[in-house]
Amino acid sequence: MRRIAFLSVLLSVLVFATRAPAHAQQPAASTAQIPPTETNPTWWKNAVIYEIYPRSFQDSNGDGIGDLNGITSRLDYLQKLGVNAVWLTPIYPSPQVDFGYDISNYEAIDPQYGTMADFDHLVAEARKRHIGIVMDLVLNHTSDQHPWFKESASSRTNPKADWYMWRDPKMVNGHREPPNNWISDFGGSAWQWDPARQQYYYHEYYVQQPDLNWNNPQVRKAMYDVARFWIRHGVIGFRLDAITSLFEDPQDRNEPYILGPDGKPRIDAFGDKEVEDIYTDDLPEVHDVLRQLRQVTDEASGGKAVLIGETYLRSIADLRKMYGAGNDELQLPMDMQVGFINKLDVPLFRKRINDAETKLGGDEPLFVFDNHDNPRWDRYQLNAEGAPDFGYRPYHDDIGRVIATVLFASRDTAMMYYGDAIGMVTTPPTRKEDVRDPIGIRGWPKEKGRDGERTPMQWNAGPDAGFSPPGIKTWLPIPPSYRTVNVAAEEREPDSMLRWYQQIMALKKDDPALHEGEEMMLNTADDHVLSWLRKAPDGEAVVVACNFTAQPQTVSLNLAAQGVQGTHLKTLIKTPGAPDPAALDLQLGPYGVYVGQVSQDRR
């Protein structure tokens, strides 16, 4: 739920101009079976988790909205790609104010997506292909249309009166004011006056998304029962939305303002004074809930269910805490510190990846570069004037290969977003009247909302890109790029983005060094090329090098310090058109990538 403010960050991203040549090595996509979750309790290590925004993946019934049966019909594509698990953003009944993150019933399916029978069918068909289903579990808040909130709001004495965060007003000169200066992530005060109770309720997000009171044991039990319910329906884990926001300061202290260079509070896109979130995010009490939830899901699933945290945190030390002192909290807190650097900065990438390798106590990092709340990886591009310009720009595919290589050739579990593998681009609306996301409606024009990263999946060049039957008005417009950027076209092209994803994902799964090897940074004084070594327990070594610039670069490797004696490289995958290396010397074109196995002899 926590959206990153990209516009200010993007102004510092690299600028580039012309397109590089194309060619690629052709290791086939992996045909090895993915270990089934039923027999592998640590299936999530080194796995690939694929996020699907159900509204935008595949429409099976012609209403312009994606659905569960549409996802089921595309499982063969996901299997061929090499996906281990699919994370579904919320599919529960909802008024759809926040497109499903405002939940009115946690134990049912919203009719626009299908039925519980459709969900069970999806789980069964996915299991046949050794793909697990991960549900989005929204613990922080419900819809204001949820029966729990309706009862809670009815009086101060009802059985659920303390299930939400209610506060008396602060009286100033005889006027009613909110209890403090906390603001909503989606704009405005985080406090909403309720006339029936004559109190304010707290909402970290929209007014229609009241926060639950996690100090109440009954709330905990109800939510833990929700997790048990979906595990009985076959899910193999949960992505925990806004998990660091469960608790707030019991003293209701004002947040400190974030000051600008002039010493005055900064103003955000919604016109609010920006505040630190030290009293509303990442409080210590969160860890108690995570330990309890881990115990619940371990018991319900026999230890096979994974907990994935949406964890936008301040430091690698804070991220380390999310695993738990005894590895008894999250198996996979998201490491946003790597994927959301938002500029091709070699020293910073090197430091952040090395931090994940050395400062997490050996726990598994989960890298992610984009999702339904943030622009796609084409945000790493800018036009010549230095302003954000999403879409196909020079070097688009080349930078895409760099991003994919960092994601899949690092020692991590990799989380990807639908459309990444074909290079779908962020396509924000150009007029306010076309905006569907309430964030964009409220924040326009500084904040255009999240519609641009949620456009329908591009399956082919036919009408409606194969997402809906021809002639259907889709819930968001199909980007014009679908005519050339689509699954069908890229499956036919040996050097396409889709082929690169298939190949690098196959290497992650099948190559011992890339699957389970330790990771060591190389040439650490080089500010242009990020290079690293993956070394398997059996001694096999693989070198990875990514040129982060639009200029050709030469890389000379000396692996003696890493205990690797080979003097030549066997190419596993490389940027289209790139030459094979001479010994341990690499010639990388603009945004060029090379992955090769170290050997004693030229092969």
Secondary structure, 3 states (H helix, E strand, C coil): CCCCCHHHHHCCCCCCCCCCCCCCCCCCCCCCCCCCCCCCCCCCCCCEEEEECHHHCCCCCCCCCCCHHHHHHCHHHHHHHCCCEEEECCCCCCCCCCCCCCCCCCCCCCCCCCCHHHHHHHHHHHHHCCCEEEEEEECCECCCCCHHHHHHHHCCCCCCCCCECEECCEEECCEEECCCCCECCCCCECEEEECCCCEEEECCCCCCCCEECCCCHHHHHHHHHHHHHHHHCCCCEEEEECHHHCCCCCCCCCCCECECCCCCECECCCCCECECCCCCCCCCHHHHHHHHHHHHHHHHHCCCCEEEECCCCCCHHHHHHCCCCCCCCCCEEEEHHHHCCCCCCHHHHHHHHHHHHHCCCCCCCEEECCECCECCHHHHCECCCCCECCCCCCCHHHHHHHHHHHHHHCCCEEEEECCHHHCCCCCCCCCHHHCCCHHHHHHCCCCCCCHHHCCCCCCCCCHHHHCCCCCCCCCCCCCHHHHCCCHHHHHHCCCCHHHHHHHHHHHHHHCHHHHHCEEEEECCCCCCEEEEEEECCCCCEEEEEEECCCCCEEEECCCHHHCCCCCEEEEEEECCCCCCCECCEEEECCCCEEEEEEECCCC
